[in-house]
Amino acid sequence: MDSGVFDINNVEVQMTMVVKLHQLQREALPHLTYQNLEAYLTQVVWKKQLPRALHEAADDVLRINASDIVRFLSRQAITQGEKAHLEDFADLIGGF
């Protein structure tokens, strides 16, 4: 078998991600997107090192749970909110 790179661009890893995404959507996070899962993997799970084998990548993906994603998305929202201007929130607070 070809020893390619096992990251989010690998077809087998992408298929595993889709399966996990559907599971998370069905069980706890109906609005979770593929991009959210992809960001969590690249920015948290594989930030320092990519898996060396397909089974390691699949294990990493399948080990993710809803609370991991919620923590990540919460931190991401806080970080993005700190960088935003008050005008960016006009639609949420009724305008100025």
DRENPA-3360 file (N, C-alpha, C; in nm, 2 decimals, always signed):
BEGIN
1 = MDSGVFDI = +0.08/-0.12/+0.00/+0.00/+0.00/+0.00/+0.09/+0.12/+0.00 ~ +0.04/+0.23/-0.07/+0.12/+0.35/-0.08/+0.12/+0.42/+0.05 ~ +0.24/+0.47/+0.09/+0.24/+0.54/+0.22/+0.24/+0.69/+0.20 ~ +0.12/+0.74/+0.18/+0.09/+0.88/+0.15/+0.09/+0.96/+0.29 ~ +0.06/+1.09/+0.27/+0.04/+1.17/+0.39/-0.10/+1.15/+0.45 ~ -0.10/+1.13/+0.58/-0.23/+1.11/+0.64/-0.28/+1.23/+0.72 ~ -0.34/+1.32/+0.64/-0.39/+1.45/+0.69/-0.53/+1.46/+0.64 ~ -0.58/+1.58/+0.64/-0.72/+1.61/+0.60/-0.74/+1.60/+0.45;
9 = NNVEVQMT = -0.63/+1.60/+0.38/-0.64/+1.59/+0.23/-0.63/+1.44/+0.18 ~ -0.61/+1.35/+0.27/-0.61/+1.21/+0.23/-0.76/+1.16/+0.22 ~ -0.79/+1.09/+0.11/-0.93/+1.04/+0.08/-0.98/+0.95/+0.19 ~ -0.89/+0.86/+0.24/-0.94/+0.77/+0.34/-0.97/+0.84/+0.47 ~ -0.88/+0.94/+0.50/-0.90/+1.02/+0.63/-1.03/+1.10/+0.61 ~ -1.05/+1.16/+0.49/-1.17/+1.24/+0.47/-1.30/+1.15/+0.49 ~ -1.30/+1.03/+0.44/-1.41/+0.94/+0.46/-1.44/+0.91/+0.60 ~ -1.33/+0.89/+0.68/-1.34/+0.87/+0.82/-1.40/+0.99/+0.89;
17 = MVVKLHQL = -1.36/+1.11/+0.85/-1.41/+1.24/+0.90/-1.56/+1.25/+0.87 ~ -1.60/+1.22/+0.75/-1.74/+1.23/+0.72/-1.83/+1.13/+0.81 ~ -1.78/+1.01/+0.83/-1.85/+0.92/+0.92/-1.86/+0.98/+1.06 ~ -1.75/+1.03/+1.11/-1.75/+1.09/+1.25/-1.83/+1.21/+1.25 ~ -1.83/+1.30/+1.15/-1.92/+1.42/+1.14/-2.06/+1.38/+1.15 ~ -2.10/+1.28/+1.08/-2.25/+1.24/+1.08/-2.28/+1.18/+1.22 ~ -2.19/+1.11/+1.28/-2.21/+1.06/+1.42/-2.23/+1.17/+1.52 ~ -2.14/+1.27/+1.51/-2.15/+1.39/+1.60/-2.28/+1.47/+1.58;
25 = QREALPHL = -2.31/+1.49/+1.45/-2.43/+1.56/+1.42/-2.56/+1.49/+1.47 ~ -2.56/+1.36/+1.46/-2.67/+1.28/+1.50/-2.69/+1.27/+1.65 ~ -2.58/+1.26/+1.72/-2.58/+1.24/+1.86/-2.58/+1.37/+1.95 ~ -2.52/+1.48/+1.90/-2.51/+1.59/+1.99/-2.50/+1.73/+1.93 ~ -2.44/+1.74/+1.81/-2.41/+1.87/+1.75/-2.47/+1.88/+1.61 ~ -2.60/+1.90/+1.59/-2.66/+1.89/+1.46/-2.61/+2.00/+1.36 ~ -2.55/+2.11/+1.41/-2.50/+2.22/+1.33/-2.35/+2.21/+1.30 ~ -2.29/+2.11/+1.35/-2.14/+2.10/+1.33/-2.12/+2.08/+1.18;
33 = TYQNLEAY = -2.01/+2.15/+1.13/-1.98/+2.14/+0.99/-1.85/+2.06/+0.97 ~ -1.83/+2.02/+0.85/-1.70/+1.95/+0.81/-1.58/+2.04/+0.84 ~ -1.60/+2.17/+0.81/-1.49/+2.27/+0.83/-1.46/+2.28/+0.98 ~ -1.56/+2.27/+1.07/-1.53/+2.27/+1.21/-1.45/+2.15/+1.25 ~ -1.48/+2.04/+1.20/-1.41/+1.91/+1.24/-1.27/+1.92/+1.18 ~ -1.26/+1.97/+1.06/-1.13/+1.99/+0.99/-1.04/+2.08/+1.07 ~ -1.09/+2.19/+1.12/-1.02/+2.29/+1.19/-0.97/+2.23/+1.33 ~ -1.06/+2.15/+1.39/-1.02/+2.09/+1.52/-0.90/+1.99/+1.50;
41 = LTQVVWKK = -0.91/+1.92/+1.39/-0.80/+1.82/+1.37/-0.67/+1.89/+1.34 ~ -0.67/+1.99/+1.25/-0.55/+2.06/+1.21/-0.49/+2.15/+1.32 ~ -0.58/+2.21/+1.40/-0.53/+2.31/+1.49/-0.51/+2.25/+1.63 ~ -0.57/+2.14/+1.66/-0.55/+2.08/+1.79/-0.48/+1.94/+1.78 ~ -0.55/+1.85/+1.72/-0.51/+1.71/+1.72/-0.37/+1.69/+1.65 ~ -0.36/+1.75/+1.53/-0.25/+1.73/+1.45/-0.16/+1.85/+1.44 ~ -0.17/+1.94/+1.54/-0.10/+2.07/+1.53/+0.05/+2.04/+1.53 ~ +0.10/+1.95/+1.61/+0.24/+1.93/+1.63/+0.30/+1.82/+1.53;
49 = QLPRALHE = +0.21/+1.72/+1.51/+0.26/+1.61/+1.43/+0.14/+1.54/+1.36 ~ +0.16/+1.51/+1.23/+0.06/+1.43/+1.16/+0.08/+1.28/+1.18 ~ -0.03/+1.21/+1.18/-0.02/+1.06/+1.20/+0.07/+1.00/+1.09 ~ +0.14/+0.89/+1.13/+0.23/+0.83/+1.03/+0.16/+0.71/+0.96 ~ +0.05/+0.67/+1.00/-0.02/+0.56/+0.94/-0.17/+0.59/+0.94 ~ -0.24/+0.53/+0.84/-0.38/+0.55/+0.83/-0.46/+0.51/+0.96 ~ -0.42/+0.40/+1.02/-0.49/+0.36/+1.14/-0.48/+0.46/+1.25 ~ -0.36/+0.53/+1.26/-0.34/+0.63/+1.36/-0.43/+0.75/+1.33;
57 = AADDVLRI = -0.44/+0.79/+1.20/-0.53/+0.90/+1.16/-0.67/+0.87/+1.19 ~ -0.72/+0.75/+1.16/-0.85/+0.70/+1.18/-0.88/+0.70/+1.33 ~ -0.79/+0.65/+1.41/-0.81/+0.65/+1.56/-0.82/+0.79/+1.61 ~ -0.74/+0.88/+1.56/-0.75/+1.02/+1.61/-0.89/+1.08/+1.58 ~ -0.94/+1.06/+1.46/-1.07/+1.11/+1.42/-1.18/+1.05/+1.50 ~ -1.18/+0.91/+1.51/-1.28/+0.84/+1.58/-1.28/+0.87/+1.73 ~ -1.17/+0.91/+1.79/-1.16/+0.94/+1.93/-1.22/+1.07/+1.97 ~ -1.25/+1.16/+1.87/-1.31/+1.29/+1.90/-1.45/+1.28/+1.96;
65 = NASDIVRF = -1.48/+1.36/+2.06/-1.61/+1.36/+2.12/-1.67/+1.50/+2.11 ~ -1.80/+1.51/+2.14/-1.87/+1.64/+2.13/-1.81/+1.74/+2.22 ~ -1.77/+1.70/+2.34/-1.72/+1.80/+2.43/-1.59/+1.86/+2.39 ~ -1.50/+1.78/+2.32/-1.38/+1.83/+2.26/-1.41/+1.94/+2.16 ~ -1.50/+1.91/+2.07/-1.54/+2.01/+1.97/-1.60/+2.14/+2.03 ~ -1.69/+2.12/+2.13/-1.75/+2.24/+2.19/-1.64/+2.33/+2.26 ~ -1.55/+2.26/+2.33/-1.44/+2.34/+2.39/-1.36/+2.42/+2.29 ~ -1.33/+2.35/+2.18/-1.25/+2.41/+2.07/-1.32/+2.53/+2.01;
73 = LSRQAITQ = -1.45/+2.50/+1.97/-1.53/+2.61/+1.91/-1.55/+2.73/+2.00 ~ -1.57/+2.70/+2.13/-1.58/+2.81/+2.23/-1.46/+2.90/+2.23 ~ -1.34/+2.83/+2.24/-1.21/+2.91/+2.24/-1.20/+2.98/+2.11 ~ -1.23/+2.92/+2.00/-1.22/+2.99/+1.87/-1.31/+3.11/+1.87 ~ -1.43/+3.10/+1.92/-1.53/+3.21/+1.92/-1.48/+3.33/+2.00 ~ -1.42/+3.29/+2.12/-1.37/+3.40/+2.21/-1.25/+3.47/+2.14 ~ -1.16/+3.39/+2.08/-1.05/+3.45/+2.01/-1.09/+3.54/+1.89 ~ -1.19/+3.50/+1.82/-1.24/+3.58/+1.71/-1.31/+3.70/+1.76;
81 = GEKAHLED = -1.38/+3.69/+1.87/-1.45/+3.80/+1.93/-1.36/+3.91/+1.98 ~ -1.24/+3.87/+2.03/-1.15/+3.96/+2.08/-1.09/+4.05/+1.96 ~ -1.08/+3.99/+1.85/-1.02/+4.06/+1.73/-1.12/+4.15/+1.66 ~ -1.25/+4.13/+1.68/-1.36/+4.20/+1.61/-1.38/+4.34/+1.67 ~ -1.45/+4.42/+1.59/-1.48/+4.55/+1.63/-1.63/+4.55/+1.67 ~ -1.67/+4.65/+1.75/-1.81/+4.65/+1.80/-1.91/+4.66/+1.68 ~ -1.87/+4.72/+1.57/-1.96/+4.73/+1.46/-1.99/+4.59/+1.40 ~ -1.90/+4.50/+1.42/-1.92/+4.37/+1.36/-2.03/+4.29/+1.43;
89 = FADLIGGF = -2.07/+4.34/+1.55/-2.18/+4.28/+1.62/-2.31/+4.36/+1.62 ~ -2.32/+4.46/+1.53/-2.44/+4.54/+1.51/-2.56/+4.46/+1.49 ~ -2.55/+4.36/+1.40/-2.67/+4.28/+1.37/-2.72/+4.20/+1.49 ~ -2.63/+4.17/+1.59/-2.67/+4.10/+1.71/-2.73/+4.18/+1.82 ~ -2.69/+4.31/+1.82/-2.73/+4.40/+1.93/-2.82/+4.51/+1.88 ~ -2.87/+4.50/+1.76/-2.97/+4.59/+1.71/-2.92/+4.71/+1.64 ~ -2.80/+4.72/+1.61/-2.74/+4.83/+1.53/-2.71/+4.95/+1.62 ~ -2.66/+5.05/+1.56/-2.62/+5.17/+1.64/-2.71/+5.29/+1.60;
% end
